[in-house]
Amino acid sequence: MNIRDEALNQLEQFGENNLGLYATERNFDYGPQKRTNTSNLSKYITHRVIDEEEVIQSAYKKFSFKKIEKFIQEVLWRTYWKGWLEMRPQVWRDYTKDVLALAGEKQKQPYQDAINGKTSISCFNDWTKELQEYGYLHNHTRMWFASIWVFTLNLPWQLGADFFLKYLKDGDAASNTLSWRWVAGLHTKGKHYLASEWNINKFSSKKYNNLKLNENAGCCIENKNYEIIPLQFENINYENSLMLFHNLDFSFALKYQTILQCNHYGMINFNSILQEHNYAKNVLELKSKINQNLQTLIKEKYNSEIIIHNKEELNKIIKEKNISTIILPYLTTGYENDFISTIKNEINVKYLTRDYDKFCWPFATKGYFAFKEQIPKIIAKFL
Ligand SMILES: Cc1cc2nc3c(=O)[nH]c(=O)nc-3n(C[C@H](O)[C@H](O)[C@H](O)COP(=O)(O)OP(=O)(O)OC[C@H]3O[C@@H](n4cnc5c(N)ncnc54)[C@H](O)[C@@H]3O)c2cc1C
């Protein structure tokens, strides 16, 4: 089955069989063999194989707003994190700098024990192995894992976020970095998340005794204030342009086909860049599968077989086809965007932004509570 059909099928199955119980069931982690109480759509939504609008619209077809309100709020957490980070790109820059600066810590025993599931905390060891095997952890388990990493194992949050980003099939720079900061008490300053033995045993399918967690730790502190940088959406000149689709917005190629006016179309494959950052094998395999499907789609819909893997290939095609502007579906903060930023001085690159993102991201100026107040406006516009 192609990746889009796979995602639509999952959306339909979840909506039909489990969405109705989502609000009451979502916090339970029943283990990797029983993942029906949440949607399991994140790896598709991260790559926009299906997008947030489609997910919300599909949920609406099944139930009343009241019944699916919690689910919609969760889908919009992703949108909130995206907008929040787009307006504070320095958070990502500092994080990536910190990850590099902390490279020495990765050689030390406490970090090695954590990523090899050899700590004294049995549940944590189980989750480490589960993450590496399945490329997924339940949301509640991600919260416990991050909390134990930071407050009981006393490891830097940045290295935990780095570990997650490279092993999660849904790994997303905004949701991941900012969730780790939220757990550490850096997002809502002074408010951290402490995992506790009773909570783990209530919501996890496997029961654990004598965990010896630090349930009274103080929160992490940093002396930085990240100012908002207003969002800027670029004007696009389609003259002599090459549109490069990518796997962080798969469905862009489908959704906007009728309005795109580029001279040439193709795909950019970021896997070699992610490989340099040591992304896990099964994550790269998923991305390859999405790339293959995207390639087929571009051939069918745009009659093109252009694939770009690096700067040299990009320069070659620019010369061959006399390209003035490279256009990409908006690349949000992350390593893929970092790569494009390095070539922006030499090549004219523009990002094309979806209306949904343009509308929603500016609401992410403060905390999620303030963002949530805007949900009725978002629903009214996009439903
Ligand atoms: C430390 C930590 C790291 C995380 N890293 C990521 C990440 O890299 N990528 C990622 O997509 N999510 C991340 N999350 C959020 C969340 O855990 C996953 O989105 C969710 O577990 C995916 O499972 P699901 O598709 O069954 O979610 P459902 O509960 O069915 O939710 C539906 C969709 O809403 C979105 N969503 C739900 N909860 C959240 C949330 N808290 N934040 C952002 N989006 C949400 C996802 O797109 C998800 O597919 C992280 C959470 C924590 C605590």
PDBQT file of the ligand as one rigid body, heavy atoms in Angstrom, charges set to zero:
ROOT
HETATM    1  C1  LIG A 401       9.287  14.590  25.275  1.00  0.00    +0.000 C 
HETATM    2  C2  LIG A 401       8.296  14.537  24.139  1.00  0.00    +0.000 A 
HETATM    3  C3  LIG A 401       8.757  14.517  22.827  1.00  0.00    +0.000 A 
HETATM    4  C4  LIG A 401       7.860  14.487  21.757  1.00  0.00    +0.000 A 
HETATM    5  N1  LIG A 401       8.340  14.484  20.479  1.00  0.00    +0.000 NA
HETATM    6  C5  LIG A 401       7.476  14.500  19.440  1.00  0.00    +0.000 A 
HETATM    7  C6  LIG A 401       7.949  14.522  18.099  1.00  0.00    +0.000 A 
HETATM    8  O1  LIG A 401       9.153  14.552  17.839  1.00  0.00    +0.000 OA
HETATM    9  N2  LIG A 401       7.021  14.500  17.097  1.00  0.00    +0.000 N 
HETATM   10  C7  LIG A 401       5.687  14.473  17.336  1.00  0.00    +0.000 A 
HETATM   11  O2  LIG A 401       4.892  14.438  16.385  1.00  0.00    +0.000 OA
HETATM   12  N3  LIG A 401       5.211  14.486  18.597  1.00  0.00    +0.000 NA
HETATM   13  C8  LIG A 401       6.068  14.497  19.651  1.00  0.00    +0.000 A 
HETATM   14  N4  LIG A 401       5.566  14.482  20.930  1.00  0.00    +0.000 N 
HETATM   15  C9  LIG A 401       4.114  14.601  21.120  1.00  0.00    +0.000 C 
HETATM   16  C10 LIG A 401       3.319  13.291  21.252  1.00  0.00    +0.000 C 
HETATM   17  O3  LIG A 401       3.940  12.444  22.183  1.00  0.00    +0.000 OA
HETATM   18  C11 LIG A 401       3.123  12.542  19.940  1.00  0.00    +0.000 C 
HETATM   19  O4  LIG A 401       2.677  13.416  18.935  1.00  0.00    +0.000 OA
HETATM   20  C12 LIG A 401       2.071  11.431  20.109  1.00  0.00    +0.000 C 
HETATM   21  O5  LIG A 401       2.474  10.551  21.118  1.00  0.00    +0.000 OA
HETATM   22  C13 LIG A 401       1.888  10.692  18.809  1.00  0.00    +0.000 C 
HETATM   23  O6  LIG A 401       1.025   9.584  18.968  1.00  0.00    +0.000 OA
HETATM   24  P1  LIG A 401      -0.395   9.570  18.225  1.00  0.00    +0.000 P 
HETATM   25  O7  LIG A 401      -0.221   9.872  16.800  1.00  0.00    +0.000 OA
HETATM   26  O8  LIG A 401      -1.056   8.300  18.590  1.00  0.00    +0.000 OA
HETATM   27  O9  LIG A 401      -1.084  10.802  18.942  1.00  0.00    +0.000 OA
HETATM   28  P2  LIG A 401      -2.624  11.182  19.208  1.00  0.00    +0.000 P 
HETATM   29  O10 LIG A 401      -2.810  11.270  20.670  1.00  0.00    +0.000 OA
HETATM   30  O11 LIG A 401      -3.543  10.295  18.473  1.00  0.00    +0.000 OA
HETATM   31  O12 LIG A 401      -2.715  12.664  18.659  1.00  0.00    +0.000 OA
HETATM   32  C14 LIG A 401      -3.065  12.972  17.288  1.00  0.00    +0.000 C 
HETATM   33  C15 LIG A 401      -1.970  13.828  16.680  1.00  0.00    +0.000 C 
HETATM   34  O13 LIG A 401      -1.874  15.073  17.370  1.00  0.00    +0.000 OA
HETATM   35  C16 LIG A 401      -0.507  15.484  17.462  1.00  0.00    +0.000 C 
HETATM   36  N5  LIG A 401      -0.125  15.512  18.881  1.00  0.00    +0.000 N 
HETATM   37  C17 LIG A 401      -0.705  14.842  19.894  1.00  0.00    +0.000 A 
HETATM   38  N6  LIG A 401      -0.140  15.165  21.073  1.00  0.00    +0.000 NA
HETATM   39  C18 LIG A 401       0.813  16.073  20.785  1.00  0.00    +0.000 A 
HETATM   40  C19 LIG A 401       1.741  16.816  21.570  1.00  0.00    +0.000 A 
HETATM   41  N7  LIG A 401       1.789  16.718  22.901  1.00  0.00    +0.000 N 
HETATM   42  N8  LIG A 401       2.598  17.651  20.937  1.00  0.00    +0.000 NA
HETATM   43  C20 LIG A 401       2.562  17.799  19.593  1.00  0.00    +0.000 A 
HETATM   44  N9  LIG A 401       1.693  17.138  18.801  1.00  0.00    +0.000 NA
HETATM   45  C21 LIG A 401       0.833  16.306  19.383  1.00  0.00    +0.000 A 
HETATM   46  C22 LIG A 401       0.309  14.452  16.682  1.00  0.00    +0.000 C 
HETATM   47  O14 LIG A 401       0.478  14.905  15.353  1.00  0.00    +0.000 OA
HETATM   48  C23 LIG A 401      -0.587  13.217  16.745  1.00  0.00    +0.000 C 
HETATM   49  O15 LIG A 401      -0.381  12.306  15.699  1.00  0.00    +0.000 OA
HETATM   50  C24 LIG A 401       6.467  14.498  22.025  1.00  0.00    +0.000 A 
HETATM   51  C25 LIG A 401       6.007  14.527  23.354  1.00  0.00    +0.000 A 
HETATM   52  C26 LIG A 401       6.917  14.526  24.394  1.00  0.00    +0.000 A 
HETATM   53  C27 LIG A 401       6.392  14.545  25.790  1.00  0.00    +0.000 C 
ENDROOT
TORSDOF 0
